[in-house]
């Protein structure tokens, strides 16, 4: 881990500093790597050769891929702050392609009806919608895996549930529909998708095993004042609630 951090510091420093500054400074400023805004989401490729990380600056987010053998970084994707865009949920789908989420923050002006209810996010007067993409490590072959525009609403949250470590061609996404949340298996090269599991209008997320089989489900309860966890064992079709949480600290466990 120390070796990875050292290589990352050196590589990112070489990427963002001019040549004159590189000669004067051997290390990148420490504050680049402290806090959410400067440095986040570091993840290793399955073979351990590449590291992906989101670097934040005044212009916005940059998705960097660092070759740990050559110590050379490459800018793969950019999300501009002046367009209210933000990168997140970076994961290696395999050794050659990365999946990531592109968030757009929309200012809340008035209450809007007729929307899908999957994981509505409100933060300081903003709501977000999500798009999911896959891209090669050199930034080529950008493929959109999920586009919320078909739903015709502005606040939609989708996300990556699993990179399916035993499947190099697919990942699992949770996406909203007007009938409730869906867990979809999506091809990272073609964007072809198939439904794996359906939730409700109040389903937040699923937890899956190494094969991508859903084993836990989280749902909102009491009009958003709490949430519950349900489990499903091998060969079972129905879900059994095992825990329910209300408020910030209290928990009422059910078995």
Secondary structure, 3 states (H helix, E strand, C coil): CHHHHHHHHHHHHHHHCCHHHHHHCCCCCHHHHCCCCCEEEEEECCCCCEEEEEEEECCEEEEEEEECCCCEEEEEEEEEHHHCEEEEEEEECCCCEEEEEEEEEEECCCCCCCCCCCCCCEECCEEEEEEEEEEECCCCCCEEEECHHHHCCCCCCCEEEECCCCCCCEEEEEEEECCEEEEEEEECCCCCEEEEEECCCCEEEEEECCCCCEEEEEEEECCCCEEEEEECCCCCCCCEEEEEEECCCCEEECC
